[in-house]
């Protein structure tokens, strides 16, 4: 079971330091998501993280930075995807297929999961459980994943913490993403990450 971490949508004091500690502890995938931030702020933040970890970072805006800093890939937000023309989407998909980077997107409805699975390297599904970071953000669907049929990585997002990891696994998810569980108390982010990893290790046994 893979564990991904989404950054807080707002910048946190000493955040780059906390993220570096997570990478050093074994984190393999960080989603850099700061919706209200400029390309300059994104670039400044990336530069605070040691280059050896750049290949584990996915951006949620400004895809040109993913190539510039040799990042893991780009996450196309569902709001951006809906606004894009079919031609623009095709060009984006073609660009990332030819690169060494991955391209993913967010889905919030089961029909989107079926329609987009073949086009993207991974899909994040949310909310799977009631969100920790967003007030009154609850699941509208009973998400289940058929492990045998899915070739694309399906990532569970929303309400993922030490209490829901095993249930997410039983729902068929083999990749999960945390946000609120990690950043509700930033100084304890590393401790929380290690607790999650211990549970995942026991699930994988």
N, C-alpha and C positions, 0 to 999 in steps of 0.2 A: 504494500500500500504506500503510495507516494504522498508526501505532505508538501503542499505549497503554502507560501505565506503572502498575503496581500498587505501592502503598506497601509498605514492610516491615510485617509484622504487628505488630512492636513499635516503639515510638517510638525515634528516632535523634537523637542530639545534633545540633543545627542543621538538623534535617530540613526545617523550613519554609523556611529559607534556600536549601537545595539545590533544593527544589521550585519556589520562585520563579525560580531561575536556569534551571530546565528550561522553565518556561512562557515566560520571556523569550527562550529559544533557539528557541521554536516549538512546544513540546509542545501538542497540542490536546485530550488526554484523560488525566486522572489518576483512577485508582480509589483512593479513600481507604478502606483496609481495615485495621482494627485490631480483630480479633475479641474480644480480652479487655478492650476499653476501654469506659468508660461514656459515656453521652450527654453528660455534662459535659466529658469529655476530648475527645470528638469536636468539640464546639462550640468549646472553647478552641483547638483546632488549626486549625479552619476560620478562626477570627478572626485567626490569625497570617499567613494568606495574603491578599495584597491582593485587594480585592473585584473588581477587573477580571478576575481569573482564576477567580472562582467558577463562572462558566458553563461551565467545562471540567472540573468535578469531579463524579465519580459516587460516591455513598455506598454502603457495603455493610451498613450498619445504620442504624437510626433514620431512617426515611423522612421524618418530620416536619421534619427539618433541611434536607432537599433543597428543600422548599418555602420554608422560613423564609429561607434564604440564596440563593435563586434559583440553585440548582446545576443541572448538566446533567441529572441524573437519579439513579435508584436502581437498585442491583443486588441482586436477590433471591437470597440464597444458596440453594444446592440443599438444604441441611439445613433451612432455614426453609420452603422451598417444599413439601417432603415433609410437614412437620408441619401445614401450613395446610389448612383445609377447602376444598372446591371453591368454596363461597360466598365465603370470605375472599379466595381467589385472584381470583375474578371481580371483586370489589369493588376490589381493588388494581389490576387491569388496567384497569377502567373509569375509575378515578381518574386514572391516568397518561395514558390515551388522551385525556381531556378537558383535560389540562394541556399545557404546552409542553415538559415534561420527558420524557426517555426512560426506559424500563423494560427491564432485561435480567436474565438469570439464567444460572446455570452448568449445564452438562450434562457427564456423564461416561460416557454410553452412547449409541451411535448411534440407538437407538430414541427416546431423549429428544429428540435433535436433530430427528427427523422430526415428533414429536408436538408440540413446543413452538414450532417455527419461525414459525408464523403468528400467535402470540399476543404475541411480544416484539419489541422494536426491535433487539435484538442478543442473541446467545448466545455465551458463552465456553465453549470446548471444551478440556478438559484431562484428563490431561497429553498433549500431542501428542508431545513428546520427553521424555527423562528430565529430571526437575526439577533445577534448579540450587540452589534454596533448601531443598528437602525431600529428606532422605536416603532412598534406596531407593524413590523415587516414580517409577515407570516407566509408560509407556503400555501399556494392556491391549488397545487396538484400533489398527488401521491407519487413522487418520483421513484421509479424503479428502473434499473439498468440490467439488460440481458448481457452478461459477461461474454457468453459464447458468440453472440451475434455482433457485438460492437468491435469494430476495428480501430475506431478513433478513440482517443483517451477522453473519457467523460469525467469531469471534475465536479465534485459536490462542494457547493459554497452556501454559506448562510447557516449560522447556528452550530458550526462545527467546533466542538470542544472535547474535553476528556469524557464527557457524559454521552456524547452522540457518535463517537468514532465507530464503535462496534455496530451500532444500528446502521450507519452509513454503509459499512461493509456488507451487512445483511441485505441492504437495498441494491447491492450489486456494484457499488462504487469502489474502484481500486485506486482512485486518486481523490484527495480532499484538499480544500484550501481554507485557511484560517485567517481571520482579520481581528475581530473583537476579542477573541480568546487570547491573542498575543498582545494586543496593544491597549487593552483596558487598563493595564498597569505596566507601562514601558520598562521601568527598572527591573521588573520580573519577567521580561519577555524571554530571556534565555532559559530561566527555570521552567516556564510554562512550555516552551518548545521541547525541552528534555522530557517533561511529563507526557506530552503527546507522543513523542517518539517511543517511549517505553511501552505505551499502550499499543501503538502500531506494531511494535516488535512482537508483542504477545499475540496480537491478532494474526500476524503472518506465520507464526509457528505452526 
